[in-house]
Structures are given as C-alpha cells and as structure tokens.
Amino acid sequence: MALLSELETARDALRGRLILPGDDSYASAARPWNLAVEQRPAGVALPSDVDDLRTLLRAAADGAFTLAVQPSGHGASSDLSGSVIVRTAAFDDLDIDLEAGVARVGGGVHWGAVVDALEGSGWVAPAGTSPVVSVAGYTLGGGHSWFSRTAGLGSDNLRAAWVLRADGSHERVDDDTDPELMWALRGAGGITGIVTALEIDLVRAPAVWGTGLTYDASDAEAVIRAVRDLADDAPPSVNVFVDSMRLPDAPELPAEIRGRSFLTVQVLAVDGEPAALVERLRAAGTVRREVAGPTSPGALAAASNEPTDPTPGRGASAALSHLDDAVLADLLRFRAHDDNWPIMGIGMRLLGGALDAPKRPGLASLQGAAWLLHALVPVFPGVPSEPGDASIAGFERVLAPALAPQTVPTFLGPGQTLELCAGEQSIEKLRALRDAVDPNGVLHEGRLPR
C-alpha cells in the first residue's frame, strides 16, 4: 500500500501521465518491443517535461521504487516489478545542422525521423537497421549500424548529452565538462542519469551505393570466405552484411521464398560503387539475384523488412575475434542440420574499419573484433519453445572458440549483463561512478546488477 500511495501522489503532481496496474491502458503501456519478454512494472510514466522527471525522481528518492527509462520498449531484459518505466516520447525535438554535420535529438525521437530529415542531404546518421528504434536507447547502448565500419559505433558519435542527474540537476555535458559521465553514457545506457537529448555526429556520405547479392545456400561457405577475405582490402567506406535465411514451408510466405534456404550479401559504400570488391564476391558463387545502384538510408530502412510493430522473438548474438575455416565449417554444419530449423536467420556483420579506432572513449567497444553475429528464432503461437532453446544453445556452443573479449550492449539478450561488454577494470569503474552519481539507487540497475 505504501508503494501505491507514493505512486498515486506522484501521478497527481505530474503534468503528464502515470499509468498504474489496473488502469485500462496499463497492459499496452507496459509492453516491451519484444513480446516474448514479460514486464510487470509498478507503473509507466509519460512525463511531459523535465519538471515531470524531477517529480518522479523525488517520489522515488525514499526507495519505494526505481526509475527505468525505456523510450521505445527495446532492450527489455530484467525484472521491473519494483520500477516505474519512463517513456520519453514527449522529448521529441530534432534540430539538424548540416553545415556542422551535427544533430540534436530529443530522448524520445526514433531513428526514422532523423533518417527522413537527412534524405538527399549528403549526410547519413549512424543509425541501426530499424527506423522505429529510439536514438537515445541505441546510442547509449553502443549501437552497430549500416555505417559502423565508416563511422564507428553509435556511441562513438555521441558528442554531448543533456542529462538529468539523480539529484535533480539538469545540464549539458560533454567530454570537456564531465568526461567520466560521457564515458559511461557511451555504452552503459541510462544507469547514471536520465538523458533528455543527445548531440550526435552525422556521417558524410556523398554517394551512397548499395549492392545486394543472393546465392543458394550451397554457395554459403565460399561466399562467406570471400567476404572474410575482403577485410584486409575493404576501406572504412565499405560496409558488409551477410544473412543466411532458412524459411519454413509456411503458407503465409511468398511462394518464391517459401521453404527455401539462401544467402544474401549486402555491400554498402558511402562514396560510390566499390566495383572491384563486389566483383570478387560475384565470383565466389552463382548469383541468383542482384540489386545494385545508388541508395539511401531511407530506402535501406524500407527494404530491411524490420518489424514496425512489437513482436515476440528470441535469439542470441556474439562478437567474434576471428572466423577461421574450422569455425566457419562448424557453423555451416550446424546451420544445415535439420534439428536447427527454429533459427530462421543468422546475420553476420563484417567489423573493422572505424570500429578499430574509436574516436571517443566509452564503455562500448568492438575494437579488435572481426564479426558480429545474431541468430533469430521467431516465436509462433502454439509452437513449443524447447527446439528453439536448444538451437540457440547450439549456436552459442559453435561460436564459443572464436568469441571476442567483449560484445556491444545493444546486442545483449534478456538477462545478460554489461560484464560481457567490458573488462573487469571498466566494470569496477562504472560501478564506482554509478555509486557516486546515484548513491540512493533511484535509477534502475539496468544491465549492471547492484
């Protein structure tokens, strides 16, 4: 009853809304993006401004509940039973300075709005593949994008942030005014403060060119080897994604892809067609379909087939230090085995380039890693979960010999913590900083358990 009383008092003081269990809109408001993750928070706040956020901080100060900022529902991972989710949709300012190559983005803005604003400008954003992900959640969690070999992680491009601290002070911080906090914001999310706006670098892209090549699954080994062997020659302006798809024989799917297995390679360059590199990929197998030409982030987002509404799913991700012939052969044998049918897609992203030379210090880093992989297991009503769980476990076992020392926080799965993303010294540094800026534990622990 004490918690309910605190929440009702806070609700009365807000200009925005605080939705509580029992309210008609509670279930939809508390819903995460991944519907396979269950969230039962103490409430869901939709603050209208910084003063509302301060009201929530004061209400949480006595320890009755904590605040967990979750702008768009992505990244849900831990127990929120004693927390109020904070949605920042009202913080929707977007100001782009094309002359400086900088964007000021509110904490509730989605990448789609930034991508649309930059169409035809000669600049692109260091955005992920989905336009519905929030800029803040993605950037503060590291964020790997179409352009990460060119521009680094999303967090590398964070110039400054407007932060509401646990003590109620609200200010703009950058590497000159608070380098330790900026280091933490580049990967550790909002565990050290509530970010109301960000200032991010844009990426110069005078001639964005995309090439998509589709091969039969039988060519996978030769094609992936060819992509791997490009790493030493591909300049940072070139970015490469590989997708291995194994689609069920389901009537909901188009006839041309139903029940098929195939491999696609997407090459994206910011300065025109990398003709010689693409020709090496064409020669690696029989190209069944090719799409090539000038493109844009908006066109890429439209063609990505990323879901635009919350959907259930499971999966696993891993950053690899290498992908030698033995690991690749094991991965492809695993992929071809009939028991692993629940894994519909395995995405492989070539790393290196700007990722090996981060331009700003931060917790998140893929420096020295060679590949970033993700396996996707869709969740269908009535389909048992055990085969998918077994396939995910097998995927992780196959990759274990090649794991890099760290992965990127935005690729962590439910229950995984920041210990997988940084060394012990960095984690200790982060804990000390959090204890200093939030001594009373007003902010939810996020991916760093207290």
Secondary structure, DSSP 8 states (H G I E B T S, - for coil): -HHHHHHHHHHHH-SSEEE-TTSTTHHHHH--SBTTS----SEEEE-SSHHHHHHHHHHHTTSS-EEEE-SSSTT--S--TTEEEE--TT---EEEETTTTEEEEETT-BHHHHHHHHTTTTEE----S-TTSBHHHHHHT----TTHHHH--TGGGEEEEEEE-TTS-EEEEETTT-HHHHHHHTTSTTTT-EEEEEEEE-EE-SB-EEEEEEEEGGGHHHHHHHHHHHTTT--TTEEEEEEEEE----TTS-TTTTT-EEEEEEEEESBS--HHHHHHHHTTS-EEEEEEEE--HHHHHHHS---SS-B-EEEEEEEES---HHHHHHHHHHHH-GGGTT--EEEEEE--GGGGS-SS--S---TT--EEEEEEEE--TT--SHHHHHHHHHHHHHHGGGB-S---GGG--TT--GGGTS-HHHHHHHHHHHHHH-TT--B--TTS--
